[in-house]
Amino acid sequence: MKRFLIFALAQTILAAGVVSCAYTPANQDGFNYSERKNYLQHLDGWSLRGRIAVDTGQQAFQGGFQWQQSMDSIDLAIRGPLGTGLLQIAGSASQLIVHARGETWELNDPETELSELLGWWLPVESFSSWLLGYPDPEFAAETMVGPDNALRSLIQRNWNLRYESYQLAGGVILPQRINLAYQDLELRVIIDRWQRSSDE
């Protein structure tokens, strides 16, 4: 099953050109880091669209993704070029449904079971916080905040994150490029579009 899902993900996300760049200062939004974190933690819902590159140390692939968050529920879709292929993950921290290449898995211990399926430790419960530029408040973290009041680096749950650039979206500073690493696994994320659910 693990090999099947890894193959499905590799087939799904084969798009072009996610590259890293040097950190650039964030545009100011009037918030300091603590105020921004508090604001983002209390959002009822949001969505983003972007690109992701994955390097497992043995395989490397790239693609586009969409993430929709509503309270504690997520809906994540990862696609290859021209919309081909699809990996879809939907649900909450207590239950996820995974669809890939015509197969469906119902996960009742989502972080553990999804990590087993993928073959990587993937703390999906924390990603919604990380994508918005602050630590998951449920776990201990080491952070470094830059002089522009934006998070530059985060170590949490055995993952190392570097926030390379930010963008102003919906009146608030949000990550634009993030590098995430765990052991031999590296993810590079570019966020092209972000909005609150109330703005959609």
Contact map, one row per residue, 1 for C-alpha under 8 A:
11111000000000000000000000000000000000000000000000000000000000000000000000000000000000000000000000000000000000000000100000000000000000000000000000000000000000000000000000000000000000000000000000000000
11111100000000000000000000000000000000000000000000000000000000000000000000000000000000000000000000000000000000000001111000000000000000000000000000000000000000000000000000000000000000000000000000000000
11111110000000000000000000000000000000000000000000000000000000000000000000000000000000000000000000000000000000000000110000000000000000000000000000000000000000000000000000000000000000000000000000000000
11111111000000000000000000000000000000000000000000000000000000000000000000000000000000000000000000000000000000000000000000000000000000000000000000000000000000000000000000000000000000000000000000000000
11111111100000000000000000000000000000000000000000000000000000000000000000000000000000000000000000010000000000000000110000000000000000000000000000000000000000000000000000000000000000000000000000000000
01111111110000000000000000000000000000000000000000000000000000000000000000000000000000000000000000000000000000000000111000000000000000000000000000000000000000000000000000000000000000000000000000000000
00111111111000000000000000000000000000000000000000000000000000000000000000000000000000000000000000000000000000000000000000000000000000000000000000000000000000000000000000000000000000000000000000000000
00011111111100000000000000000000000000000000000000000000000000000000000000000000000000100000000000011000000000000000000000000000000000000000000000000000000000000000000000000000000000000000000000000000
00001111111110000000000000000000000000000000000000000000000000000000000000000000000000100000000000010000000000000000000000000000000000000000000000000000000000000000000000000000000000000000000000000000
00000111111111000000000000000000000000000000000000000000001110000000000000000000000000000000000000000000000000000000000000000000000000000000000000000000000000000000000000000000000000000000000000000000
00000011111111000000000000000000000000000000000000000000000000000000000000000001000010000000000000000000000000000000000000000000000000000000000000000000000000000000000000000000000000000000000000000000
00000001111111000000000000000000000000000000000000000000000000100000000000000111000111100000000000000000000000000000000000000000000000000000000000000000000000000000000000000000000000000000000000000000
00000000111111100000000000000000000000000000000000000000000011110000000000000111100010000000000000000000000000000000000000000000000000000000000000000000000000000000000000000000000000000000000000000000
00000000011111110000000000000000000000000000000000000000000011100000000000000001100000000000000000000000000000000000000000000000000000000000000000000000000000000000000000000000000000000000000000000000
00000000000011111000000000000000000000000000000000000000000011110000000000000001100000000000000000000000000000000000000000000000000000000000000000000000000000000000000000000000000000000000000000000000
00000000000001111100000000000000000000000000000000000000000001100000000000000000100000000000000000000000000000000000000000000000000000000000000000000000000000000000000000000000000000000000000000000000
00000000000000111110000000000000000000000000000000000000000001000000000000000000000000000000000000000000000000000000000000000000000000000000000000000000000000000000000000000000000000000000000000000000
00000000000000011111000000000000000000000000000000111000000001000000000000000000000000000000000000000000000000000000000000000000000000000000000000000000000000000000000000000000000000000001110000000000
00000000000000001111100000000000000000000000000000000000000000000000000000000000000000000000000000000000000000000000000000000000000000000000000000000000000000000000000000000000000000000001000000000000
00000000000000000111110000000000000000000000000000000000000000000000000000000000000000000000000000000000000000000000000000000000000000000000000000000000000000000001000000000000101000000001000000000000
00000000000000000011111000000000000000000000000000000000000000000000000000000000000000000000000000000000000000000000000000000000000000000000000000000000000000000001000000000000000000000000000000000000
00000000000000000001111100000000000000000000000000000000000000000000000000000000000000000000000000000000000000000000000000000000000000000000000000000000000000000001100000000000000000000000000000000000
00000000000000000000111110000000000000000000000000000000000000000000000000000000000000000000000000000000000000000000000000000000000000000000000000000000000000000011100000000000000000000000000000000000
00000000000000000000011111000000000000000000000000000000000000000000000000000000000000000000000000000000000000000000000000000000000000000000000000000000000000000001110000000000000000000000000000000000
00000000000000000000001111100000000000000000000000000000000000000000000000000000000000000000000000000000000000000000000000000000000000000000000000010000000000000000110000000000000000000000000000000000
00000000000000000000000111110000000000000000000000000000000000000000000000000000000000000000000000000000000000000000000000000000000000000000000000010100000000000000111100001000000000000000000000000000
00000000000000000000000011111000000000000000000000000000000000000000000000000000000000000000000000000000000000000000000000000000000000000000000000010000000000000000011100001000000000000000000000000000
00000000000000000000000001111110000000000000000000000000000000000000000000000000000000000000000000000000000000000000000000000000000000000000000000010000000000000000000000001000000000000000000000000000
00000000000000000000000000111110000000000000000000000000000000000000000000000000000000000000000000000000000000000000000000000000000000000000000000000000000000000000000100111000000000000000000000000000
00000000000000000000000000011111000000000000000000000000000000000000000000000000000000000000000000000000000000000000000000000000000000000000000000000000000000000000000000000000000000000000000000000000
00000000000000000000000000011111111100000000000000000000000000000000000000000000000000000000000000000000000000000000000000000000000000000000000000001000000000000000000000000000000000000000000000000000
00000000000000000000000000000111111100000000000000000000000000000000000000000000000000000000000000000000000000000000000000000000000000000000000000001100000000000000000000000000000000000000000000000000
00000000000000000000000000000011111110000000000000000000000000000000000000000000000000000000000000000000000000000000000000000000000000000000000010001110000000000000000000000000000000000000000000000000
00000000000000000000000000000011111111000000000000000000000000000000000000000000000000000000000000000000000000000000000000000000000000000000000000000000000000000000000000000000000000000000000000000000
00000000000000000000000000000011111111100000000000000000000000000000000000000000000000000000000000000000000000000000000000000000000000000000000000000000000000000000000000000000000000000000000000000000
00000000000000000000000000000011111111110000000000000000000000000000000000000000000000000000000000000000000000000000000000000000000000000000000000000000000000000000000000010000000000000000000000000000
00000000000000000000000000000000111111111000000000000000000000000000000000000000000000000000000000000000000000000000000000000000000011000000000000000000000000000000000000000000000000000000000000000000
00000000000000000000000000000000011111111100000000000000000000000000000000000000000000000000000000000000000000000000000000000000000000000000000000000000000000000000000000000000000000000000000000000000
00000000000000000000000000000000001111111110000000000000000000000000000000000000000000000000000000000000000000000000000000000000000000000000000000000000000000000000000000000000000000000000000000000000
00000000000000000000000000000000000111111110000000000000000000000000000000000000000000000000000000000000000000000000000000000000000100000000000000000000000000000000000000000000000000000000000000000000
00000000000000000000000000000000000011111110000000000000000000000000000000000000000000000000000000000000000000000000000000000000100000000000000000000000000000000000000000000000000000000000000000000000
00000000000000000000000000000000000001111111000000000000000000000000000000000000000000000000000000000000000000000000000000000000000000000000000000000000000000000000000000000000000000000000000000000000
00000000000000000000000000000000000000111111110000000000000000000000001000000000000000000000000000000000000000000000000000000000000000000000000000000000000000000000000000000000000000000000000000010000
00000000000000000000000000000000000000000111110000000000000000000000011000000000000000000000000000000000000000000000000000000000000000000000000000000000000000000000000000000000000000000000000000001000
00000000000000000000000000000000000000000011111000000000000000000001111000000000000000000000000000000000000000000000000000000000000000000000000000000000000000000000000000000000000000000000000000011100
00000000000000000000000000000000000000000011111100000000000000000001110000000000000000000000000000000000000000000000000000000000000000000000000000000000000000000000000000000000000000000000000001111100
00000000000000000000000000000000000000000000111110000000000000000111100000000000000000000000000000000000000000000000000000000000000000000000000000000000000000000000000000000000000000000000000001111000
00000000000000000000000000000000000000000000011111000000000000000111000000000000000000000000000000000000000000000000000000000000000000000000000000000000000000000000000000000000000000000000001111100000
00000000000000000000000000000000000000000000001111100000000000011110000000000000000000000000000000000000000000000000000000000000000000000000000000000000000000000000000000000000000000000000001111000000
00000000000000000000000000000000000000000000000111110000000000011100000000000000000000000000000000000000000000000000000000000000000000000000000000000000000000000000000000000000000000000000111110000000
00000000000000000100000000000000000000000000000011111000000001111000000000000000000000000000000000000000000000000000000000000000000000000000000000000000000000000000000000000000000000000000111100000000
00000000000000000100000000000000000000000000000001111100000001111000000000000000000000000000000000000000000000000000000000000000000000000000000000000000000000000000000000000000000000000011110000000000
00000000000000000100000000000000000000000000000000111110000111100000000000000000000000000000000000000000000000000000000000000000000000000000000000000000000000000000000000000000000000000011100000000000
00000000000000000000000000000000000000000000000000011111001111000000000000000000000000000000000000000000000000000000000000000000000000000000000000000000000000000000000000000000000000001111000000000000
00000000000000000000000000000000000000000000000000001111111110000000000000000000000000000000000000000000000000000000000000000000000000000000000000000000000000000000000000000000000000011110000000000000
00000000000000000000000000000000000000000000000000000111111100000000000000000000000000000000000000000000000000000000000000000000000000000000000000000000000000000000000000000000000000011100000000000000
00000000000000000000000000000000000000000000000000000011111100000000000000000000000000000000000000000000000000000000000000000000000000000000000000000000000000000000000000000000000000011000000000000000
00000000000000000000000000000000000000000000000000000011111100000000000000000000000000000000000000000000000000000000000000000000000000000000000000000000000000000000000000000000000000000000000000000000
00000000010000000000000000000000000000000000000000000111111110000000000000000000000000000000000000000000000000000000000000000000000000000000000000000000000000000000000000000000000000000000000000000000
00000000010000000000000000000000000000000000000000001111111111000000000000000000000000000000000000000000000000000000000000000000000000000000000000000000000000000000000000000000000000000000000000000000
00000000010011100000000000000000000000000000000000001110001111100000000000000000000000000000000000000000000000000000000000000000000000000000000000000000000000000000000000000000000000000000000000000000
00000000000011111100000000000000000000000000000000111100000111110000000000000001000000000000000000000000000000000000000000000000000000000000000000000000000000000000000000000000000000000000000000000000
00000000000111110000000000000000000000000000000000111000000011111000000000000111100000000000000000000000000000000000000000000000000000000000000000000000000000000000000000000000000000000000000000000000
00000000000010100000000000000000000000000000000011110000000001111100000000000111100000000000000000000000000000000000000000000000000000000000000000000000000000000000000000000000000000000000000000000000
00000000000000000000000000000000000000000000000011110000000000111110000000011110000000000000000000000000000000000000000000000000000000000000000000000000000000000000000000000000000000000000000000000000
00000000000000000000000000000000000000000000001111000000000000011111000000111100000000000000000000000000000000000000000000000000000000000000000000000000000000000000000000000000000000000000000000000000
00000000000000000000000000000000000000000000001110000000000000001111100001111000000000000000000000000000000000000000000000000000000000000000000000000000000000000000000000000000000000000000000000000000
00000000000000000000000000000000000000000000111100000000000000000111110001110000000000000000000000000000000000000000000000000000000000000000000000000000000000000000000000000000000000000000000000000000
00000000000000000000000000000000000000000000111000000000000000000011111111100000000000000000000000000000000000000000000000000001000000000000000000000000000000000000000000000000000000000000000000000000
00000000000000000000000000000000000000000001110000000000000000000001111111000000000000000000000000000000000000000000000000000000000000000000000000000000000000000000000000000000000000000000000000000000
00000000000000000000000000000000000000000011100000000000000000000000111110000000000000000000000000000000000000000000000000000000000000000000000000000000000000000000000000000000000000000000000000000000
00000000000000000000000000000000000000000000000000000000000000000000111111000000000000000001100000000000000000000000000000000000000000000000000000000000000000000000000000000000000000000000000000000000
00000000000000000000000000000000000000000000000000000000000000000000111111100000000000000111100000000000000000000000000000000000000000000000000000000000000000000000000000000000000000000000000000000000
00000000000000000000000000000000000000000000000000000000000000000011110111110000000000001111000000000000000000000000000000000000000000000000000000000000000000000000000000000000000000000000000000000000
00000000000000000000000000000000000000000000000000000000000000000111100011111000000000011110000000000000000000000000000000000000000000000000000000000000000000000000000000000000000000000000000000000000
00000000000000000000000000000000000000000000000000000000000000001111000001111100000000011100000000000000000000000000000000000000000000000000000000000000000000000000000000000000000000000000000000000000
00000000000000000000000000000000000000000000000000000000000000001110000000111110000001111000000000000000000000000000000000000000000000000000000000000000000000000000000000000000000000000000000000000000
00000000000110000000000000000000000000000000000000000000000000111100000000011111000001110000000000000000000000000000000000000000000000000000000000000000000000000000000000000000000000000000000000000000
00000000000110000000000000000000000000000000000000000000000000111000000000001111101111100000000000000000000000000000000000000000000000000000000000000000000000000000000000000000000000000000000000000000
00000000001111100000000000000000000000000000000000000000000001110000000000000111111111000000000000000000000000000000000000000000000000000000000000000000000000000000000000000000000000000000000000000000
00000000000011110000000000000000000000000000000000000000000000110000000000000011111100000000000000000000000000000000000000000000000000000000000000000000000000000000000000000000000000000000000000000000
00000000000000000000000000000000000000000000000000000000000000000000000000000001111100000000000000000000000000000000000000000000000000000000000000000000000000000000000000000000000000000000000000000000
00000000000000000000000000000000000000000000000000000000000000000000000000000011111111000000000000000000000000000000000000000000000000000000000000000000000000000000000000000000000000000000000000000000
00000000000100000000000000000000000000000000000000000000000000000000000000000011111111000000000000000000000000000000000000000000000000000000000000000000000000000000000000000000000000000000000000000000
00000000001110000000000000000000000000000000000000000000000000000000000000000011001111100000000000001000000000000000000000000000000000000000000000000000000000000000000000000000000000000000000000000000
00000000000100000000000000000000000000000000000000000000000000000000000000001111001111110000000000111000000000000000000000000000000000000000000000000000000000000000000000000000000000000000000000000000
00000001100100000000000000000000000000000000000000000000000000000000000000001110000011111000000001111000000000000000000000000000000000000000000000000000000000000000000000000000000000000000000000000000
00000000000000000000000000000000000000000000000000000000000000000000000000111100000001111100000001110000000000000000000000000000000000000000000000000000000000000000000000000000000000000000000000000000
00000000000000000000000000000000000000000000000000000000000000000000000001111000000000111110000111100000000000000000000000000000000000000000000000000000000000000000000000000000000000000000000000000000
00000000000000000000000000000000000000000000000000000000000000000000000011110000000000011111000111000000000000000000000000000000000000000000000000000000000000000000000000000000000000000000000000000000
00000000000000000000000000000000000000000000000000000000000000000000000011100000000000001111111110000000000000000000000000000000000000000000000000000000000000000000000000000000000000000000000000000000
00000000000000000000000000000000000000000000000000000000000000000000000111000000000000000111111100000000000000000000000000000000000000000000000000000000000000000000000000000000000000000000000000000000
00000000000000000000000000000000000000000000000000000000000000000000000110000000000000000011111100000000000001100000000000011000000000000000000000000000000000000000000000000000000000000000000000000000
00000000000000000000000000000000000000000000000000000000000000000000000000000000000000000011111100000000000111000000000000000000000000000000000000000000000000000000000000000000000000000000000000000000
00000000000000000000000000000000000000000000000000000000000000000000000000000000000000000011111110000000011111000000000000000000000000000000000000000000000000000000000000000000000000000000000000000000
00000000000000000000000000000000000000000000000000000000000000000000000000000000000000001111111111000000011101000000000000000000000000000000000000000000000000000000000000000000000000000000000000000000
00000000000000000000000000000000000000000000000000000000000000000000000000000000000000001110001111100001111000000000000000000000000000000000000000000000000000000000000000000000000000000000000000000000
00000000000000000000000000000000000000000000000000000000000000000000000000000000000000111100000111110001111000000000000000000000000000000000000000000000000000000000000000000000000000000000000000000000
00000000000000000000000000000000000000000000000000000000000000000000000000000000000001111000000011111111100000000000000000000000000000000000000000000000000000000000000000000000000000000000000000000000
00001001100000000000000000000000000000000000000000000000000000000000000000000000000001110000000001111111000000000000000000000000000000000000000000000000000000000000000000000000000000000000000000000000
00000001000000000000000000000000000000000000000000000000000000000000000000000000000011100000000000111110000000000000000000000000000000000000000000000000000000000000000000000000000000000000000000000000
00000000000000000000000000000000000000000000000000000000000000000000000000000000000000000000000000111111000000000000000000000000000000000000000000000000000000000000000000000000000000000000000000000000
00000000000000000000000000000000000000000000000000000000000000000000000000000000000000000000000000111111100000000000000000000000000000000000000000000000000000000000000000000000000000000000000000000000
00000000000000000000000000000000000000000000000000000000000000000000000000000000000000000000000011110111110000000000000000000000000000000000000000000000000000000000000000000000000000000000000000000000
00000000000000000000000000000000000000000000000000000000000000000000000000000000000000000000000011100011111000000000000000000000000000000000000000000000000000000000000000000000000000000000000000000000
00000000000000000000000000000000000000000000000000000000000000000000000000000000000000000000001111000001111100000000000000000000000000000000000000000000000000000000000000000000000000000000000000000000
00000000000000000000000000000000000000000000000000000000000000000000000000000000000000000000001111000000111111001100000000000000000000000000000000000000000000000000000000000000000000000000000000000000
00000000000000000000000000000000000000000000000000000000000000000000000000000000000000000000011100000000011111001000000000000000000000000000000000000000000000000000000000000000000000000000000000000000
00000000000000000000000000000000000000000000000000000000000000000000000000000000000000000000011000000000001111111000000000000000000000000000000000000000000000000000000000000000000000000000000000000000
00000000000000000000000000000000000000000000000000000000000000000000000000000000000000000000111100000000001111111100000000010000000000000000000000000000000000000000000000000000000000000000000000000000
00000000000000000000000000000000000000000000000000000000000000000000000000000000000000000000100000000000000011111110000011111000000000000000000000000000000000000000000000000000000000000000000000000000
00000000000000000000000000000000000000000000000000000000000000000000000000000000000000000000000000000000000011111111000010000000000000000000000000000000000000000000000000000000000000000000000000000000
00000000000000000000000000000000000000000000000000000000000000000000000000000000000000000000000000000000001111111111100000000000000000000000000000000000000000000000000000000000000000000000000000000000
00000000000000000000000000000000000000000000000000000000000000000000000000000000000000000000000000000000001001111111110001000000000000000000000000000000000000000000000000000000000000000000000000000000
00000000000000000000000000000000000000000000000000000000000000000000000000000000000000000000000000000000000000111111111111100000000000000000000000000000000000000000000000000000000000000000000000000000
01000000000000000000000000000000000000000000000000000000000000000000000000000000000000000000000000000000000000011111111110000000000000000000000000000000000000000000000000000000000000000000000000000000
11101100000000000000000000000000000000000000000000000000000000000000000000000000000000000000000000000000000000001111111000000000000000000000000000000000000000000000000000000000000000000000000000000000
01101100000000000000000000000000000000000000000000000000000000000000000000000000000000000000000000000000000000000111111100000000000000000000000000000000000000000000000000000000000000000000000000000000
01000100000000000000000000000000000000000000000000000000000000000000000000000000000000000000000000000000000000000011111110000000000000000000000000000000000000000000000000000000000000000000000000000000
00000000000000000000000000000000000000000000000000000000000000000000000000000000000000000000000000000000000000000011011111000000000000000000000000000000000000000000000000000000000000001000000000000000
00000000000000000000000000000000000000000000000000000000000000000000000000000000000000000000000000000000000000110011001111100000000000000000000000000000000000000000000000000000000001000000000000000000
00000000000000000000000000000000000000000000000000000000000000000000000000000000000000000000000000000000000000100110000111110000000000000000000000000000000000000000000000000000000000000000000000000000
00000000000000000000000000000000000000000000000000000000000000000000000000000000000000000000000000000000000000100010000011111110000000000000000000000000000010000000000000000000000000000000000000000000
00000000000000000000000000000000000000000000000000000000000000000000000000000000000000000000100000000000000001100000000001111111000000000000000000000000000000000000000000000000000000000000000000000000
00000000000000000000000000000000000000000000000000000000000000000000000000000000000000000000100000000000000000100000000000111111000000000000000000000000000000000000000000000000000000000000000000000000
00000000000000000000000000000000000000000000000000000000000000000000000000000000000000000000000000000000000000000000000000111111110000110000000000000000000000000000000000000000000000000000000000000000
00000000000000000000000000000000000000000000000000000000000000000000000000000000000000000000000000000000000000000000000000111111111000000000000000000000000000000000000000000000000000000000000000000000
00000000000000000000000000000000000000000000000000000000000000000000100000000000000000000000000000000000000000000000000000011111111100000000000000000000000000000000000000000000000000000000000000000000
00000000000000000000000000000000000000001000000000000000000000000000000000000000000000000000000000000000000000000000000000000111111111110000000000000000000000000000000000000000000000000000000000000000
00000000000000000000000000000000000000000000000000000000000000000000000000000000000000000000000000000000000000000000000000000111111111110000000000000000000000000000000000000000000000000000000000000000
00000000000000000000000000000000000000000000000000000000000000000000000000000000000000000000000000000000000000000000000000000011111111000000000000000000000000000000000000000010000000000000000000000000
00000000000000000000000000000000000000010000000000000000000000000000000000000000000000000000000000000000000000000000000000000001111111000000000000000000000000000000000000000110000000000000000000000000
00000000000000000000000000000000000010000000000000000000000000000000000000000000000000000000000000000000000000000000000000000000111111100000000000000110000000000010000000000110000000000000000000000000
00000000000000000000000000000000000010000000000000000000000000000000000000000000000000000000000000000000000000000000000000000000111111110000000000000010000000000000000000000000000000000000000000000000
00000000000000000000000000000000000000000000000000000000000000000000000000000000000000000000000000000000000000000000000000000100110011111010100000000000010100000000000000000000000000000000000000000000
00000000000000000000000000000000000000000000000000000000000000000000000000000000000000000000000000000000000000000000000000000100110001111110000000000000000000000000000000000000000000000000000000000000
00000000000000000000000000000000000000000000000000000000000000000000000000000000000000000000000000000000000000000000000000000000000000111111000000000000000000000000000000000000000000000000000000000000
00000000000000000000000000000000000000000000000000000000000000000000000000000000000000000000000000000000000000000000000000000000000000011111000000000000000000000000000000000000000000000000000000000000
00000000000000000000000000000000000000000000000000000000000000000000000000000000000000000000000000000000000000000000000000000000000000111111100000000000000110000000000000000000000000000000000000000000
00000000000000000000000000000000000000000000000000000000000000000000000000000000000000000000000000000000000000000000000000000000000000001111110000000000000110000000000000000000000000000000000000000000
00000000000000000000000000000000000000000000000000000000000000000000000000000000000000000000000000000000000000000000000000000000000000100011111000000000011110000000000000000000000000000000000000000000
00000000000000000000000000000000000000000000000000000000000000000000000000000000000000000000000000000000000000000000000000000000000000000001111100000000011100000000000000000000000000000000000000000000
00000000000000000000000000000000000000000000000000000000000000000000000000000000000000000000000000000000000000000000000000000000000000000000111110000011111000000000000000000000000000000000000000000000
00000000000000000000000000000000000000000000000000000000000000000000000000000000000000000000000000000000000000000000000000000000000000000000011111000011110000000000000000000000000000000000000000000000
00000000000000000000000000000000100000000000000000000000000000000000000000000000000000000000000000000000000000000000000000000000000000000000001111111111100000000000000000000000000000000000000000000000
00000000000000000000000000000000000000000000000000000000000000000000000000000000000000000000000000000000000000000000000000000000000000000000000111111111000000000000000000000000000000000000000000000000
00000000000000000000000000000000000000000000000000000000000000000000000000000000000000000000000000000000000000000000000000000000000000000000000011111100000000000000000000000000000000000000000000000000
00000000000000000000000011110000000000000000000000000000000000000000000000000000000000000000000000000000000000000000000000000000000000000000000011111100000000000000000000000000000000000000000000000000
00000000000000000000000000000011100000000000000000000000000000000000000000000000000000000000000000000000000000000000000000000000000000000000000011111110000000000000000000000000000000000000000000000000
00000000000000000000000001000001100000000000000000000000000000000000000000000000000000000000000000000000000000000000000000000000000010000000000011111111000000000000000000001000000000000000000000000000
00000000000000000000000000000000100000000000000000000000000000000000000000000000000000000000000000000000000000000000000000000000000011000000001111001111110000000010000000000000000000000000000000000000
00000000000000000000000000000000000000000000000000000000000000000000000000000000000000000000000000000000000000000000000000000000000000000000001111000111110000000111000000000000000000000000000000000000
00000000000000000000000000000000000000000000000000000000000000000000000000000000000000000000000000000000000000000000000000000000000000000000001110000011111000011110000000000000000000000000000000000000
00000000000000000000000000000000000000000000000000000000000000000000000000000000000000000000000000000000000000000000000000000000000000100000111100000011111100011100000000000000000000000000000000000000
00000000000000000000000000000000000000000000000000000000000000000000000000000000000000000000000000000000000000000000000000000000000000000000111000000000111111111000000000000000000000000000000000000000
00000000000000000000000000000000000000000000000000000000000000000000000000000000000000000000000000000000000000000000000000000000000000100011110000000000011111110000000000000000000000000000000000000000
00000000000000000000000000000000000000000000000000000000000000000000000000000000000000000000000000000000000000000000000000100000000000000011100000000000001111100000000000000000000000000000000000000000
00000000000000000000000000000000000000000000000000000000000000000000000000000000000000000000000000000000000000000000000000000000000000000000000000000000001111110000000000000000000001000000000000000000
00000000000000000000000000000000000000000000000000000000000000000000000000000000000000000000000000000000000000000000000000000000000000000000000000000000001111111000000000000000000111000000000000000000
00000000000000000000000000000000000000000000000000000000000000000000000000000000000000000000000000000000000000000000000000000000000000000000000000000000111101111100000000000000000111000000000000000000
00000000000000000000000000000000000000000000000000000000000000000000000000000000000000000000000000000000000000000000000000000000000000000000000000000000111000111110000000000000011110000000000000000000
00000000000000000000000000000000000000000000000000000000000000000000000000000000000000000000000000000000000000000000000000000000000000000000000000000001110000011111000000000000011100000000000000000000
00000000000000000000001000000000000000000000000000000000000000000000000000000000000000000000000000000000000000000000000000000000000010000000000000000011100000001111110000000011111000000000000000000000
00000000000000000001111100000000000000000000000000000000000000000000000000000000000000000000000000000000000000000000000000000000000000000000000000000001000000000111110000000011111000000000000000000000
00000000000000000000011111000000000000000000000000000000000000000000000000000000000000000000000000000000000000000000000000000000000000000000000000000000000000000011111000000011110000000000000000000000
00000000000000000000000111100000000000000000000000000000000000000000000000000000000000000000000000000000000000000000000000000000000000000000000000000000000000000011111100001111100000000000000000000000
00000000000000000000000001100000000000000000000000000000000000000000000000000000000000000000000000000000000000000000000000000000000000000000000000000000000000000000111110001111000000000000000000000000
00000000000000000000000001101000000000000000000000000000000000000000000000000000000000000000000000000000000000000000000000000000000000000000000000000000000000000000011111111100000000000000000000000000
00000000000000000000000000000000000000000000000000000000000000000000000000000000000000000000000000000000000000000000000000000000000000000000000000000000000000000000001111111100000000000000000011100000
00000000000000000000000000000000000000000000000000000000000000000000000000000000000000000000000000000000000000000000000000000000000000000000000000000000000000000000000111110000000000000000000001110000
00000000000000000000000000001000000000000000000000000000000000000000000000000000000000000000000000000000000000000000000000000000000000000000000000000000000000000000000111111000000000000000000000000000
00000000000000000000000000001000000100000000000000000000000000000000000000000000000000000000000000000000000000000000000000000000000000000000000000000000000000000000000111111100000000000000000000000000
00000000000000000000000001111000000000000000000000000000000000000000000000000000000000000000000000000000000000000000000000000000000000000000000000000100000000000000011110111110000000000000000000000000
00000000000000000000000000000000000000000000000000000000000000000000000000000000000000000000000000000000000000000000000000000000000110000000000000000000000000000000011110011111000000000000000000000000
00000000000000000000000000000000000000000000000000000000000000000000000000000000000000000000000000000000000000000000000000000000001110000000000000000000000000000011111000001111110000000000001000000000
00000000000000000000000000000000000000000000000000000000000000000000000000000000000000000000000000000000000000000000000000000000000000000000000000000000000000000011111000000111110000000000111100000000
00000000000000000001000000000000000000000000000000000000000000000000000000000000000000000000000000000000000000000000000000000000000000000000000000000000000000000011110000000011111000000001111000000000
00000000000000000000000000000000000000000000000000000000000000000000000000000000000000000000000000000000000000000000000000000000000000000000000000000000000000001111100000000011111100000001110000000000
00000000000000000001000000000000000000000000000000000000000000000000000000000000000000000000000000000000000000000000000000000000000000000000000000000000000000001111000000000000111110000111100000000000
00000000000000000000000000000000000000000000000000000000000000000000000000000000000000000000000000000000000000000000000000000000000000000000000000000000000000111100000000000000011111000111000000000000
00000000000000000000000000000000000000000000000000000000000000000000000000000000000000000000000000000000000000000000000000000000000000000000000000000000000000111000000000000000001111111110000000000000
00000000000000000000000000000000000000000000000000000000000000000000000000000000000000000000000000000000000000000000000010000000000000000000000000000000000001110000000000000000000111111100000000000000
00000000000000000000000000000000000000000000000000000000000000000000000000000000000000000000000000000000000000000000000000000000000000000000000000000000000000000000000000000000000011111000000000000000
00000000000000000000000000000000000000000000000000000011100000000000000000000000000000000000000000000000000000000000000000000000000000000000000000000000000000000000000000000000000011111100000000000000
00000000000000000000000000000000000000000000000000000111100000000000000000000000000000000000000000000000000000000000000100000000000000000000000000000000000000000000000000000000000011111110000000000000
00000000000000000000000000000000000000000000000000000111000000000000000000000000000000000000000000000000000000000000000000000000000000000000000000000000000000000000000000000000001111011111000000000000
00000000000000000000000000000000000000000000000000011110000000000000000000000000000000000000000000000000000000000000000000000000000000000000000000000000000000000000000000000000001110001111100000000000
00000000000000000111000000000000000000000000000000011100000000000000000000000000000000000000000000000000000000000000000000000000000000000000000000000000000000000000000000000000111100000111110000000000
00000000000000000100000000000000000000000000000001111000000000000000000000000000000000000000000000000000000000000000000000000000000000000000000000000000000000000000000000000001111000000011111000000000
00000000000000000100000000000000000000000000000001110000000000000000000000000000000000000000000000000000000000000000000000000000000000000000000000000000000000000000000000000001110000000001111100000000
00000000000000000000000000000000000000000000000111100000000000000000000000000000000000000000000000000000000000000000000000000000000000000000000000000000000000000000000000000011100000000000111111000000
00000000000000000000000000000000000000000000000111100000000000000000000000000000000000000000000000000000000000000000000000000000000000000000000000000000000000000000000000000001000000000000011111000000
00000000000000000000000000000000000000000000000111000000000000000000000000000000000000000000000000000000000000000000000000000000000000000000000000000000000000000000000010000000000000000000001111100000
00000000000000000000000000000000000000000000011110000000000000000000000000000000000000000000000000000000000000000000000000000000000000000000000000000000000000000000000011000000000000000000001111110000
00000000000000000000000000000000000000000000011100000000000000000000000000000000000000000000000000000000000000000000000000000000000000000000000000000000000000000000000011000000000000000000000011111011
00000000000000000000000000000000000000000010111000000000000000000000000000000000000000000000000000000000000000000000000000000000000000000000000000000000000000000000000001000000000000000000000001111111
00000000000000000000000000000000000000000001111000000000000000000000000000000000000000000000000000000000000000000000000000000000000000000000000000000000000000000000000000000000000000000000000000111111
00000000000000000000000000000000000000000000110000000000000000000000000000000000000000000000000000000000000000000000000000000000000000000000000000000000000000000000000000000000000000000000000000011111
00000000000000000000000000000000000000000000000000000000000000000000000000000000000000000000000000000000000000000000000000000000000000000000000000000000000000000000000000000000000000000000000000111111
00000000000000000000000000000000000000000000000000000000000000000000000000000000000000000000000000000000000000000000000000000000000000000000000000000000000000000000000000000000000000000000000000111111
